[in-house]
């Protein structure tokens, strides 16, 4: 079980390579040998449109999209996505989703962990007690490598997300954790580094987290920004 390979492109991030646009937000394009997916969409359609064009990515060929949680810096760009890929399926956690329908998209609410595509799962919604916010993460398996865990803002906590991912897939080896870490505690970063071969902090992870990982786990840290891609 598992995908043969995948590329992950950073479409939207707080930082960008020269020649690309940046904004406070997150969006990743994932292209495997079996499916193409958009994970979150950043804050504005303009940044998403510009960066996908520079990277030569055709969003009309998406198989599905995935919204980690209902915050504007993760769903804002879906208005543009609805224009170029109408009726696209978007897997979402519980919460108001009328805005996605009004943009021509087809939201599907995920209420529990479930497989959503070949070798790909949603962790199911995890609750952040403070706000009642629900967030889910995308998990997929690469043959010979292990789990790739894609997180939006990690509001429920990195350890909770990683443990849930291992539990639902039955795969204990974690190859990569990538996405927003939401300025985590050092103990959370230590846990991620103890589980994953590569750690890729983006968006809301914070300077402190990046500096700590660079200092203590330099061989595990991948520093990416909008315009970058990584092959798995």
PyMOL CGO cylinders between C-alpha atoms (Angstrom):
from pymol import cmd
from pymol.cgo import CYLINDER

trace = [
    CYLINDER, 0.00, 0.00, 0.00, 1.20, 3.47, -0.81, 0.3, 1, 1, 1, 1, 1, 1,
    CYLINDER, 1.20, 3.47, -0.81, 1.88, 5.92, -3.61, 0.3, 1, 1, 1, 1, 1, 1,
    CYLINDER, 1.88, 5.92, -3.61, 4.92, 5.54, -5.80, 0.3, 1, 1, 1, 1, 1, 1,
    CYLINDER, 4.92, 5.54, -5.80, 5.96, 9.19, -5.59, 0.3, 1, 1, 1, 1, 1, 1,
    CYLINDER, 5.96, 9.19, -5.59, 4.72, 12.72, -5.02, 0.3, 1, 1, 1, 1, 1, 1,
    CYLINDER, 4.72, 12.72, -5.02, 5.73, 16.34, -5.46, 0.3, 1, 1, 1, 1, 1, 1,
    CYLINDER, 5.73, 16.34, -5.46, 4.69, 19.02, -3.00, 0.3, 1, 1, 1, 1, 1, 1,
    CYLINDER, 4.69, 19.02, -3.00, 4.71, 22.63, -4.23, 0.3, 1, 1, 1, 1, 1, 1,
    CYLINDER, 4.71, 22.63, -4.23, 4.42, 25.56, -1.83, 0.3, 1, 1, 1, 1, 1, 1,
    CYLINDER, 4.42, 25.56, -1.83, 1.93, 27.88, -3.51, 0.3, 1, 1, 1, 1, 1, 1,
    CYLINDER, 1.93, 27.88, -3.51, 1.24, 30.31, -0.66, 0.3, 1, 1, 1, 1, 1, 1,
    CYLINDER, 1.24, 30.31, -0.66, 3.32, 31.02, 2.42, 0.3, 1, 1, 1, 1, 1, 1,
    CYLINDER, 3.32, 31.02, 2.42, 4.32, 33.96, 4.63, 0.3, 1, 1, 1, 1, 1, 1,
    CYLINDER, 4.32, 33.96, 4.63, 7.66, 33.96, 2.80, 0.3, 1, 1, 1, 1, 1, 1,
    CYLINDER, 7.66, 33.96, 2.80, 8.49, 33.48, -0.86, 0.3, 1, 1, 1, 1, 1, 1,
    CYLINDER, 8.49, 33.48, -0.86, 11.35, 32.86, -3.23, 0.3, 1, 1, 1, 1, 1, 1,
    CYLINDER, 11.35, 32.86, -3.23, 12.45, 35.75, -5.44, 0.3, 1, 1, 1, 1, 1, 1,
    CYLINDER, 12.45, 35.75, -5.44, 9.95, 36.22, -8.23, 0.3, 1, 1, 1, 1, 1, 1,
    CYLINDER, 9.95, 36.22, -8.23, 6.99, 34.86, -6.26, 0.3, 1, 1, 1, 1, 1, 1,
    CYLINDER, 6.99, 34.86, -6.26, 4.38, 36.55, -4.09, 0.3, 1, 1, 1, 1, 1, 1,
    CYLINDER, 4.38, 36.55, -4.09, 3.91, 35.99, -0.35, 0.3, 1, 1, 1, 1, 1, 1,
    CYLINDER, 3.91, 35.99, -0.35, 1.08, 36.63, 2.09, 0.3, 1, 1, 1, 1, 1, 1,
    CYLINDER, 1.08, 36.63, 2.09, -0.02, 35.46, 5.52, 0.3, 1, 1, 1, 1, 1, 1,
    CYLINDER, -0.02, 35.46, 5.52, -1.56, 32.14, 4.60, 0.3, 1, 1, 1, 1, 1, 1,
    CYLINDER, -1.56, 32.14, 4.60, -0.89, 28.63, 3.37, 0.3, 1, 1, 1, 1, 1, 1,
    CYLINDER, -0.89, 28.63, 3.37, -1.55, 26.62, 0.25, 0.3, 1, 1, 1, 1, 1, 1,
    CYLINDER, -1.55, 26.62, 0.25, 0.17, 23.51, -1.09, 0.3, 1, 1, 1, 1, 1, 1,
    CYLINDER, 0.17, 23.51, -1.09, -0.24, 21.64, -4.36, 0.3, 1, 1, 1, 1, 1, 1,
    CYLINDER, -0.24, 21.64, -4.36, 0.38, 17.91, -4.12, 0.3, 1, 1, 1, 1, 1, 1,
    CYLINDER, 0.38, 17.91, -4.12, 0.83, 15.83, -7.25, 0.3, 1, 1, 1, 1, 1, 1,
    CYLINDER, 0.83, 15.83, -7.25, 1.23, 12.10, -6.77, 0.3, 1, 1, 1, 1, 1, 1,
    CYLINDER, 1.23, 12.10, -6.77, 1.39, 9.35, -9.36, 0.3, 1, 1, 1, 1, 1, 1,
    CYLINDER, 1.39, 9.35, -9.36, -2.33, 8.75, -8.73, 0.3, 1, 1, 1, 1, 1, 1,
    CYLINDER, -2.33, 8.75, -8.73, -3.98, 12.10, -7.88, 0.3, 1, 1, 1, 1, 1, 1,
    CYLINDER, -3.98, 12.10, -7.88, -3.58, 15.88, -7.80, 0.3, 1, 1, 1, 1, 1, 1,
    CYLINDER, -3.58, 15.88, -7.80, -4.79, 17.85, -4.78, 0.3, 1, 1, 1, 1, 1, 1,
    CYLINDER, -4.79, 17.85, -4.78, -4.85, 21.39, -3.42, 0.3, 1, 1, 1, 1, 1, 1,
    CYLINDER, -4.85, 21.39, -3.42, -4.34, 21.68, 0.33, 0.3, 1, 1, 1, 1, 1, 1,
    CYLINDER, -4.34, 21.68, 0.33, -5.77, 24.99, 1.59, 0.3, 1, 1, 1, 1, 1, 1,
    CYLINDER, -5.77, 24.99, 1.59, -5.78, 28.04, -0.67, 0.3, 1, 1, 1, 1, 1, 1,
    CYLINDER, -5.78, 28.04, -0.67, -4.13, 30.95, 1.12, 0.3, 1, 1, 1, 1, 1, 1,
    CYLINDER, -4.13, 30.95, 1.12, -5.81, 34.28, 1.77, 0.3, 1, 1, 1, 1, 1, 1,
    CYLINDER, -5.81, 34.28, 1.77, -6.25, 35.79, -1.67, 0.3, 1, 1, 1, 1, 1, 1,
    CYLINDER, -6.25, 35.79, -1.67, -6.91, 34.39, -5.09, 0.3, 1, 1, 1, 1, 1, 1,
    CYLINDER, -6.91, 34.39, -5.09, -4.43, 36.82, -6.62, 0.3, 1, 1, 1, 1, 1, 1,
    CYLINDER, -4.43, 36.82, -6.62, -1.40, 35.33, -4.85, 0.3, 1, 1, 1, 1, 1, 1,
    CYLINDER, -1.40, 35.33, -4.85, -2.59, 31.80, -5.59, 0.3, 1, 1, 1, 1, 1, 1,
    CYLINDER, -2.59, 31.80, -5.59, -3.19, 32.65, -9.25, 0.3, 1, 1, 1, 1, 1, 1,
    CYLINDER, -3.19, 32.65, -9.25, 0.17, 34.35, -9.71, 0.3, 1, 1, 1, 1, 1, 1,
    CYLINDER, 0.17, 34.35, -9.71, 2.27, 31.67, -8.02, 0.3, 1, 1, 1, 1, 1, 1,
    CYLINDER, 2.27, 31.67, -8.02, 0.54, 28.72, -9.70, 0.3, 1, 1, 1, 1, 1, 1,
    CYLINDER, 0.54, 28.72, -9.70, 1.07, 30.41, -13.05, 0.3, 1, 1, 1, 1, 1, 1,
    CYLINDER, 1.07, 30.41, -13.05, 4.79, 30.93, -12.33, 0.3, 1, 1, 1, 1, 1, 1,
    CYLINDER, 4.79, 30.93, -12.33, 5.13, 27.27, -11.34, 0.3, 1, 1, 1, 1, 1, 1,
    CYLINDER, 5.13, 27.27, -11.34, 3.22, 26.04, -14.38, 0.3, 1, 1, 1, 1, 1, 1,
    CYLINDER, 3.22, 26.04, -14.38, 0.52, 24.34, -12.32, 0.3, 1, 1, 1, 1, 1, 1,
    CYLINDER, 0.52, 24.34, -12.32, -2.89, 23.82, -13.91, 0.3, 1, 1, 1, 1, 1, 1,
    CYLINDER, -2.89, 23.82, -13.91, -5.57, 23.90, -11.22, 0.3, 1, 1, 1, 1, 1, 1,
    CYLINDER, -5.57, 23.90, -11.22, -8.22, 22.78, -13.72, 0.3, 1, 1, 1, 1, 1, 1,
    CYLINDER, -8.22, 22.78, -13.72, -6.72, 19.29, -13.46, 0.3, 1, 1, 1, 1, 1, 1,
    CYLINDER, -6.72, 19.29, -13.46, -7.24, 18.92, -9.70, 0.3, 1, 1, 1, 1, 1, 1,
    CYLINDER, -7.24, 18.92, -9.70, -8.86, 15.70, -8.48, 0.3, 1, 1, 1, 1, 1, 1,
    CYLINDER, -8.86, 15.70, -8.48, -9.87, 17.18, -5.12, 0.3, 1, 1, 1, 1, 1, 1,
    CYLINDER, -9.87, 17.18, -5.12, -9.08, 19.90, -2.60, 0.3, 1, 1, 1, 1, 1, 1,
    CYLINDER, -9.08, 19.90, -2.60, -8.69, 19.81, 1.17, 0.3, 1, 1, 1, 1, 1, 1,
    CYLINDER, -8.69, 19.81, 1.17, -9.47, 22.62, 3.63, 0.3, 1, 1, 1, 1, 1, 1,
    CYLINDER, -9.47, 22.62, 3.63, -7.81, 22.14, 6.99, 0.3, 1, 1, 1, 1, 1, 1,
    CYLINDER, -7.81, 22.14, 6.99, -9.99, 24.59, 8.92, 0.3, 1, 1, 1, 1, 1, 1,
    CYLINDER, -9.99, 24.59, 8.92, -12.35, 27.51, 8.45, 0.3, 1, 1, 1, 1, 1, 1,
    CYLINDER, -12.35, 27.51, 8.45, -9.95, 30.45, 8.76, 0.3, 1, 1, 1, 1, 1, 1,
    CYLINDER, -9.95, 30.45, 8.76, -9.68, 33.05, 6.01, 0.3, 1, 1, 1, 1, 1, 1,
    CYLINDER, -9.68, 33.05, 6.01, -5.94, 32.65, 5.53, 0.3, 1, 1, 1, 1, 1, 1,
    CYLINDER, -5.94, 32.65, 5.53, -6.63, 29.04, 4.50, 0.3, 1, 1, 1, 1, 1, 1,
    CYLINDER, -6.63, 29.04, 4.50, -9.89, 29.32, 2.55, 0.3, 1, 1, 1, 1, 1, 1,
    CYLINDER, -9.89, 29.32, 2.55, -9.71, 32.78, 0.93, 0.3, 1, 1, 1, 1, 1, 1,
    CYLINDER, -9.71, 32.78, 0.93, -8.17, 31.60, -2.32, 0.3, 1, 1, 1, 1, 1, 1,
    CYLINDER, -8.17, 31.60, -2.32, -10.93, 29.06, -2.92, 0.3, 1, 1, 1, 1, 1, 1,
    CYLINDER, -10.93, 29.06, -2.92, -13.00, 31.82, -4.55, 0.3, 1, 1, 1, 1, 1, 1,
    CYLINDER, -13.00, 31.82, -4.55, -10.46, 31.80, -7.38, 0.3, 1, 1, 1, 1, 1, 1,
    CYLINDER, -10.46, 31.80, -7.38, -10.35, 27.99, -7.41, 0.3, 1, 1, 1, 1, 1, 1,
    CYLINDER, -10.35, 27.99, -7.41, -14.11, 27.90, -7.90, 0.3, 1, 1, 1, 1, 1, 1,
    CYLINDER, -14.11, 27.90, -7.90, -13.70, 30.07, -11.00, 0.3, 1, 1, 1, 1, 1, 1,
    CYLINDER, -13.70, 30.07, -11.00, -11.10, 27.86, -12.67, 0.3, 1, 1, 1, 1, 1, 1,
    CYLINDER, -11.10, 27.86, -12.67, -12.27, 24.46, -11.40, 0.3, 1, 1, 1, 1, 1, 1,
    CYLINDER, -12.27, 24.46, -11.40, -16.04, 24.67, -10.73, 0.3, 1, 1, 1, 1, 1, 1,
    CYLINDER, -16.04, 24.67, -10.73, -17.71, 21.79, -8.86, 0.3, 1, 1, 1, 1, 1, 1,
    CYLINDER, -17.71, 21.79, -8.86, -14.37, 20.66, -7.40, 0.3, 1, 1, 1, 1, 1, 1,
    CYLINDER, -14.37, 20.66, -7.40, -14.77, 18.46, -4.34, 0.3, 1, 1, 1, 1, 1, 1,
    CYLINDER, -14.77, 18.46, -4.34, -13.35, 20.08, -1.19, 0.3, 1, 1, 1, 1, 1, 1,
    CYLINDER, -13.35, 20.08, -1.19, -12.99, 17.94, 1.94, 0.3, 1, 1, 1, 1, 1, 1,
    CYLINDER, -12.99, 17.94, 1.94, -13.68, 20.12, 4.97, 0.3, 1, 1, 1, 1, 1, 1,
    CYLINDER, -13.68, 20.12, 4.97, -14.11, 19.82, 8.75, 0.3, 1, 1, 1, 1, 1, 1,
    CYLINDER, -14.11, 19.82, 8.75, -17.48, 20.67, 10.37, 0.3, 1, 1, 1, 1, 1, 1,
    CYLINDER, -17.48, 20.67, 10.37, -18.40, 24.34, 10.28, 0.3, 1, 1, 1, 1, 1, 1,
    CYLINDER, -18.40, 24.34, 10.28, -20.20, 26.82, 8.06, 0.3, 1, 1, 1, 1, 1, 1,
    CYLINDER, -20.20, 26.82, 8.06, -19.38, 26.17, 4.43, 0.3, 1, 1, 1, 1, 1, 1,
    CYLINDER, -19.38, 26.17, 4.43, -21.94, 28.20, 2.50, 0.3, 1, 1, 1, 1, 1, 1,
    CYLINDER, -21.94, 28.20, 2.50, -19.17, 30.42, 1.17, 0.3, 1, 1, 1, 1, 1, 1,
    CYLINDER, -19.17, 30.42, 1.17, -17.62, 27.45, -0.65, 0.3, 1, 1, 1, 1, 1, 1,
    CYLINDER, -17.62, 27.45, -0.65, -20.92, 26.58, -2.30, 0.3, 1, 1, 1, 1, 1, 1,
    CYLINDER, -20.92, 26.58, -2.30, -21.42, 30.20, -3.30, 0.3, 1, 1, 1, 1, 1, 1,
    CYLINDER, -21.42, 30.20, -3.30, -18.04, 30.02, -5.04, 0.3, 1, 1, 1, 1, 1, 1,
    CYLINDER, -18.04, 30.02, -5.04, -19.13, 27.04, -7.10, 0.3, 1, 1, 1, 1, 1, 1,
    CYLINDER, -19.13, 27.04, -7.10, -17.35, 24.34, -5.14, 0.3, 1, 1, 1, 1, 1, 1,
    CYLINDER, -17.35, 24.34, -5.14, -18.66, 21.05, -3.71, 0.3, 1, 1, 1, 1, 1, 1,
    CYLINDER, -18.66, 21.05, -3.71, -17.78, 20.79, 0.01, 0.3, 1, 1, 1, 1, 1, 1,
    CYLINDER, -17.78, 20.79, 0.01, -17.89, 17.39, 1.68, 0.3, 1, 1, 1, 1, 1, 1,
    CYLINDER, -17.89, 17.39, 1.68, -17.90, 17.48, 5.48, 0.3, 1, 1, 1, 1, 1, 1,
    CYLINDER, -17.90, 17.48, 5.48, -15.56, 15.03, 7.20, 0.3, 1, 1, 1, 1, 1, 1,
    CYLINDER, -15.56, 15.03, 7.20, -16.88, 13.99, 10.61, 0.3, 1, 1, 1, 1, 1, 1,
    CYLINDER, -16.88, 13.99, 10.61, -14.47, 11.16, 11.40, 0.3, 1, 1, 1, 1, 1, 1,
    CYLINDER, -14.47, 11.16, 11.40, -11.20, 9.71, 10.12, 0.3, 1, 1, 1, 1, 1, 1,
    CYLINDER, -11.20, 9.71, 10.12, -11.64, 8.29, 6.64, 0.3, 1, 1, 1, 1, 1, 1,
    CYLINDER, -11.64, 8.29, 6.64, -9.84, 7.42, 3.44, 0.3, 1, 1, 1, 1, 1, 1,
    CYLINDER, -9.84, 7.42, 3.44, -10.52, 10.05, 0.78, 0.3, 1, 1, 1, 1, 1, 1,
    CYLINDER, -10.52, 10.05, 0.78, -8.37, 8.85, -2.12, 0.3, 1, 1, 1, 1, 1, 1,
    CYLINDER, -8.37, 8.85, -2.12, -5.75, 6.28, -3.04, 0.3, 1, 1, 1, 1, 1, 1,
    CYLINDER, -5.75, 6.28, -3.04, -3.41, 5.94, -0.02, 0.3, 1, 1, 1, 1, 1, 1,
    CYLINDER, -3.41, 5.94, -0.02, -4.73, 9.24, 1.38, 0.3, 1, 1, 1, 1, 1, 1,
    CYLINDER, -4.73, 9.24, 1.38, -6.74, 9.92, 4.54, 0.3, 1, 1, 1, 1, 1, 1,
    CYLINDER, -6.74, 9.92, 4.54, -8.26, 12.70, 6.58, 0.3, 1, 1, 1, 1, 1, 1,
    CYLINDER, -8.26, 12.70, 6.58, -7.40, 12.48, 10.26, 0.3, 1, 1, 1, 1, 1, 1,
    CYLINDER, -7.40, 12.48, 10.26, -10.98, 13.47, 10.94, 0.3, 1, 1, 1, 1, 1, 1,
    CYLINDER, -10.98, 13.47, 10.94, -11.77, 16.69, 12.80, 0.3, 1, 1, 1, 1, 1, 1,
    CYLINDER, -11.77, 16.69, 12.80, -9.77, 17.36, 15.94, 0.3, 1, 1, 1, 1, 1, 1,
    CYLINDER, -9.77, 17.36, 15.94, -11.13, 19.97, 18.32, 0.3, 1, 1, 1, 1, 1, 1,
    CYLINDER, -11.13, 19.97, 18.32, -9.29, 22.87, 19.88, 0.3, 1, 1, 1, 1, 1, 1,
    CYLINDER, -9.29, 22.87, 19.88, -11.16, 23.26, 23.15, 0.3, 1, 1, 1, 1, 1, 1,
    CYLINDER, -11.16, 23.26, 23.15, -10.34, 26.94, 23.59, 0.3, 1, 1, 1, 1, 1, 1,
    CYLINDER, -10.34, 26.94, 23.59, -12.30, 28.09, 20.52, 0.3, 1, 1, 1, 1, 1, 1,
    CYLINDER, -12.30, 28.09, 20.52, -14.30, 24.99, 19.60, 0.3, 1, 1, 1, 1, 1, 1,
    CYLINDER, -14.30, 24.99, 19.60, -12.47, 25.13, 16.25, 0.3, 1, 1, 1, 1, 1, 1,
    CYLINDER, -12.47, 25.13, 16.25, -12.18, 21.85, 14.38, 0.3, 1, 1, 1, 1, 1, 1,
    CYLINDER, -12.18, 21.85, 14.38, -9.24, 21.09, 12.14, 0.3, 1, 1, 1, 1, 1, 1,
    CYLINDER, -9.24, 21.09, 12.14, -8.28, 18.02, 10.15, 0.3, 1, 1, 1, 1, 1, 1,
    CYLINDER, -8.28, 18.02, 10.15, -5.04, 17.08, 8.43, 0.3, 1, 1, 1, 1, 1, 1,
    CYLINDER, -5.04, 17.08, 8.43, -4.21, 15.23, 5.23, 0.3, 1, 1, 1, 1, 1, 1,
    CYLINDER, -4.21, 15.23, 5.23, -2.16, 12.05, 5.49, 0.3, 1, 1, 1, 1, 1, 1,
    CYLINDER, -2.16, 12.05, 5.49, -0.80, 9.96, 2.65, 0.3, 1, 1, 1, 1, 1, 1,
    CYLINDER, -0.80, 9.96, 2.65, 1.60, 7.04, 2.31, 0.3, 1, 1, 1, 1, 1, 1,
    CYLINDER, 1.60, 7.04, 2.31, 4.64, 6.83, 0.04, 0.3, 1, 1, 1, 1, 1, 1,
    CYLINDER, 4.64, 6.83, 0.04, 5.92, 3.31, -0.59, 0.3, 1, 1, 1, 1, 1, 1,
    CYLINDER, 5.92, 3.31, -0.59, 9.23, 2.68, 1.11, 0.3, 1, 1, 1, 1, 1, 1,
    CYLINDER, 9.23, 2.68, 1.11, 9.14, 6.06, 2.89, 0.3, 1, 1, 1, 1, 1, 1,
    CYLINDER, 9.14, 6.06, 2.89, 6.14, 6.13, 5.23, 0.3, 1, 1, 1, 1, 1, 1,
    CYLINDER, 6.14, 6.13, 5.23, 3.60, 8.79, 6.14, 0.3, 1, 1, 1, 1, 1, 1,
    CYLINDER, 3.60, 8.79, 6.14, 3.51, 12.34, 4.87, 0.3, 1, 1, 1, 1, 1, 1,
    CYLINDER, 3.51, 12.34, 4.87, 1.40, 14.44, 7.24, 0.3, 1, 1, 1, 1, 1, 1,
    CYLINDER, 1.40, 14.44, 7.24, 0.17, 17.78, 5.88, 0.3, 1, 1, 1, 1, 1, 1,
    CYLINDER, 0.17, 17.78, 5.88, -1.06, 20.24, 8.51, 0.3, 1, 1, 1, 1, 1, 1,
    CYLINDER, -1.06, 20.24, 8.51, -2.83, 23.59, 8.23, 0.3, 1, 1, 1, 1, 1, 1,
    CYLINDER, -2.83, 23.59, 8.23, -2.14, 25.33, 11.54, 0.3, 1, 1, 1, 1, 1, 1,
    CYLINDER, -2.14, 25.33, 11.54, -1.82, 22.36, 13.93, 0.3, 1, 1, 1, 1, 1, 1,
    CYLINDER, -1.82, 22.36, 13.93, -4.24, 23.98, 16.35, 0.3, 1, 1, 1, 1, 1, 1,
    CYLINDER, -4.24, 23.98, 16.35, -5.02, 20.63, 18.03, 0.3, 1, 1, 1, 1, 1, 1,
    CYLINDER, -5.02, 20.63, 18.03, -1.28, 20.05, 18.62, 0.3, 1, 1, 1, 1, 1, 1,
    CYLINDER, -1.28, 20.05, 18.62, 1.36, 18.32, 16.56, 0.3, 1, 1, 1, 1, 1, 1,
    CYLINDER, 1.36, 18.32, 16.56, 1.57, 15.28, 18.82, 0.3, 1, 1, 1, 1, 1, 1,
    CYLINDER, 1.57, 15.28, 18.82, -2.18, 14.70, 18.66, 0.3, 1, 1, 1, 1, 1, 1,
    CYLINDER, -2.18, 14.70, 18.66, -2.15, 14.96, 14.86, 0.3, 1, 1, 1, 1, 1, 1,
    CYLINDER, -2.15, 14.96, 14.86, 0.83, 12.63, 14.42, 0.3, 1, 1, 1, 1, 1, 1,
    CYLINDER, 0.83, 12.63, 14.42, -0.55, 10.04, 16.82, 0.3, 1, 1, 1, 1, 1, 1,
    CYLINDER, -0.55, 10.04, 16.82, -3.95, 10.12, 15.08, 0.3, 1, 1, 1, 1, 1, 1,
    CYLINDER, -3.95, 10.12, 15.08, -2.27, 9.72, 11.68, 0.3, 1, 1, 1, 1, 1, 1,
    CYLINDER, -2.27, 9.72, 11.68, -0.35, 6.67, 12.81, 0.3, 1, 1, 1, 1, 1, 1,
    CYLINDER, -0.35, 6.67, 12.81, -3.44, 5.18, 14.40, 0.3, 1, 1, 1, 1, 1, 1,
    CYLINDER, -3.44, 5.18, 14.40, -5.75, 5.50, 11.41, 0.3, 1, 1, 1, 1, 1, 1,
    CYLINDER, -5.75, 5.50, 11.41, -3.26, 4.30, 8.79, 0.3, 1, 1, 1, 1, 1, 1,
    CYLINDER, -3.26, 4.30, 8.79, -1.56, 1.60, 10.83, 0.3, 1, 1, 1, 1, 1, 1,
    CYLINDER, -1.56, 1.60, 10.83, 1.80, 2.93, 9.58, 0.3, 1, 1, 1, 1, 1, 1,
    CYLINDER, 1.80, 2.93, 9.58, 4.26, 3.90, 12.31, 0.3, 1, 1, 1, 1, 1, 1,
    CYLINDER, 4.26, 3.90, 12.31, 7.00, 5.34, 10.11, 0.3, 1, 1, 1, 1, 1, 1,
    CYLINDER, 7.00, 5.34, 10.11, 6.63, 9.09, 9.48, 0.3, 1, 1, 1, 1, 1, 1,
    CYLINDER, 6.63, 9.09, 9.48, 8.62, 10.46, 6.57, 0.3, 1, 1, 1, 1, 1, 1,
    CYLINDER, 8.62, 10.46, 6.57, 7.59, 14.10, 6.65, 0.3, 1, 1, 1, 1, 1, 1,
    CYLINDER, 7.59, 14.10, 6.65, 5.44, 16.59, 8.57, 0.3, 1, 1, 1, 1, 1, 1,
    CYLINDER, 5.44, 16.59, 8.57, 4.81, 19.76, 6.56, 0.3, 1, 1, 1, 1, 1, 1,
    CYLINDER, 4.81, 19.76, 6.56, 2.68, 22.86, 7.09, 0.3, 1, 1, 1, 1, 1, 1,
    CYLINDER, 2.68, 22.86, 7.09, 1.80, 25.40, 9.75, 0.3, 1, 1, 1, 1, 1, 1,
    CYLINDER, 1.80, 25.40, 9.75, 2.90, 24.48, 13.30, 0.3, 1, 1, 1, 1, 1, 1,
    CYLINDER, 2.90, 24.48, 13.30, 1.36, 27.52, 15.08, 0.3, 1, 1, 1, 1, 1, 1,
    CYLINDER, 1.36, 27.52, 15.08, 4.36, 28.54, 17.21, 0.3, 1, 1, 1, 1, 1, 1,
    CYLINDER, 4.36, 28.54, 17.21, 4.52, 25.21, 19.07, 0.3, 1, 1, 1, 1, 1, 1,
    CYLINDER, 4.52, 25.21, 19.07, 6.14, 24.46, 22.37, 0.3, 1, 1, 1, 1, 1, 1,
    CYLINDER, 6.14, 24.46, 22.37, 9.64, 23.02, 22.29, 0.3, 1, 1, 1, 1, 1, 1,
    CYLINDER, 9.64, 23.02, 22.29, 8.32, 19.69, 23.55, 0.3, 1, 1, 1, 1, 1, 1,
    CYLINDER, 8.32, 19.69, 23.55, 6.04, 19.51, 20.49, 0.3, 1, 1, 1, 1, 1, 1,
    CYLINDER, 6.04, 19.51, 20.49, 8.97, 20.16, 18.16, 0.3, 1, 1, 1, 1, 1, 1,
    CYLINDER, 8.97, 20.16, 18.16, 11.04, 17.50, 19.91, 0.3, 1, 1, 1, 1, 1, 1,
    CYLINDER, 11.04, 17.50, 19.91, 8.20, 15.03, 19.44, 0.3, 1, 1, 1, 1, 1, 1,
    CYLINDER, 8.20, 15.03, 19.44, 7.88, 15.80, 15.73, 0.3, 1, 1, 1, 1, 1, 1,
    CYLINDER, 7.88, 15.80, 15.73, 11.62, 15.42, 15.26, 0.3, 1, 1, 1, 1, 1, 1,
    CYLINDER, 11.62, 15.42, 15.26, 11.59, 12.12, 17.15, 0.3, 1, 1, 1, 1, 1, 1,
    CYLINDER, 11.59, 12.12, 17.15, 8.95, 10.73, 14.77, 0.3, 1, 1, 1, 1, 1, 1,
    CYLINDER, 8.95, 10.73, 14.77, 9.65, 12.27, 11.37, 0.3, 1, 1, 1, 1, 1, 1,
    CYLINDER, 9.65, 12.27, 11.37, 12.59, 11.98, 9.05, 0.3, 1, 1, 1, 1, 1, 1,
    CYLINDER, 12.59, 11.98, 9.05, 11.94, 15.48, 7.72, 0.3, 1, 1, 1, 1, 1, 1,
    CYLINDER, 11.94, 15.48, 7.72, 10.23, 18.47, 9.32, 0.3, 1, 1, 1, 1, 1, 1,
    CYLINDER, 10.23, 18.47, 9.32, 8.98, 21.36, 7.15, 0.3, 1, 1, 1, 1, 1, 1,
    CYLINDER, 8.98, 21.36, 7.15, 7.62, 24.34, 9.13, 0.3, 1, 1, 1, 1, 1, 1,
    CYLINDER, 7.62, 24.34, 9.13, 5.62, 26.86, 7.09, 0.3, 1, 1, 1, 1, 1, 1,
    CYLINDER, 5.62, 26.86, 7.09, 3.16, 29.73, 7.55, 0.3, 1, 1, 1, 1, 1, 1,
    CYLINDER, 3.16, 29.73, 7.55, 2.40, 30.23, 11.28, 0.3, 1, 1, 1, 1, 1, 1,
    CYLINDER, 2.40, 30.23, 11.28, 5.24, 28.07, 12.65, 0.3, 1, 1, 1, 1, 1, 1,
    CYLINDER, 5.24, 28.07, 12.65, 7.17, 31.11, 13.87, 0.3, 1, 1, 1, 1, 1, 1,
    CYLINDER, 7.17, 31.11, 13.87, 10.80, 32.20, 13.86, 0.3, 1, 1, 1, 1, 1, 1,
    CYLINDER, 10.80, 32.20, 13.86, 11.49, 30.59, 17.24, 0.3, 1, 1, 1, 1, 1, 1,
    CYLINDER, 11.49, 30.59, 17.24, 10.43, 27.16, 16.00, 0.3, 1, 1, 1, 1, 1, 1,
    CYLINDER, 10.43, 27.16, 16.00, 12.49, 27.46, 12.83, 0.3, 1, 1, 1, 1, 1, 1,
    CYLINDER, 12.49, 27.46, 12.83, 15.58, 28.57, 14.72, 0.3, 1, 1, 1, 1, 1, 1,
    CYLINDER, 15.58, 28.57, 14.72, 15.20, 25.76, 17.27, 0.3, 1, 1, 1, 1, 1, 1,
    CYLINDER, 15.20, 25.76, 17.27, 14.84, 23.11, 14.59, 0.3, 1, 1, 1, 1, 1, 1,
    CYLINDER, 14.84, 23.11, 14.59, 17.80, 24.51, 12.65, 0.3, 1, 1, 1, 1, 1, 1,
    CYLINDER, 17.80, 24.51, 12.65, 19.95, 24.45, 15.76, 0.3, 1, 1, 1, 1, 1, 1,
    CYLINDER, 19.95, 24.45, 15.76, 18.95, 21.09, 17.22, 0.3, 1, 1, 1, 1, 1, 1,
    CYLINDER, 18.95, 21.09, 17.22, 17.79, 19.06, 14.19, 0.3, 1, 1, 1, 1, 1, 1,
    CYLINDER, 17.79, 19.06, 14.19, 19.61, 20.53, 11.17, 0.3, 1, 1, 1, 1, 1, 1,
    CYLINDER, 19.61, 20.53, 11.17, 19.54, 17.27, 9.19, 0.3, 1, 1, 1, 1, 1, 1,
    CYLINDER, 19.54, 17.27, 9.19, 15.76, 16.97, 9.60, 0.3, 1, 1, 1, 1, 1, 1,
    CYLINDER, 15.76, 16.97, 9.60, 14.78, 20.55, 8.80, 0.3, 1, 1, 1, 1, 1, 1,
    CYLINDER, 14.78, 20.55, 8.80, 13.72, 21.52, 5.28, 0.3, 1, 1, 1, 1, 1, 1,
    CYLINDER, 13.72, 21.52, 5.28, 13.32, 25.25, 4.77, 0.3, 1, 1, 1, 1, 1, 1,
    CYLINDER, 13.32, 25.25, 4.77, 10.75, 25.94, 2.07, 0.3, 1, 1, 1, 1, 1, 1,
    CYLINDER, 10.75, 25.94, 2.07, 8.72, 28.96, 1.02, 0.3, 1, 1, 1, 1, 1, 1,
    CYLINDER, 8.72, 28.96, 1.02, 6.31, 29.95, -1.74, 0.3, 1, 1, 1, 1, 1, 1,
    CYLINDER, 6.31, 29.95, -1.74, 7.79, 28.92, -5.07, 0.3, 1, 1, 1, 1, 1, 1,
    CYLINDER, 7.79, 28.92, -5.07, 9.64, 25.90, -3.71, 0.3, 1, 1, 1, 1, 1, 1,
    CYLINDER, 9.64, 25.90, -3.71, 8.90, 22.23, -4.32, 0.3, 1, 1, 1, 1, 1, 1,
    CYLINDER, 8.90, 22.23, -4.32, 10.06, 18.95, -2.86, 0.3, 1, 1, 1, 1, 1, 1,
    CYLINDER, 10.06, 18.95, -2.86, 9.97, 15.48, -4.40, 0.3, 1, 1, 1, 1, 1, 1,
    CYLINDER, 9.97, 15.48, -4.40, 9.16, 12.44, -2.28, 0.3, 1, 1, 1, 1, 1, 1,
]
cmd.load_cgo(trace, "trace")
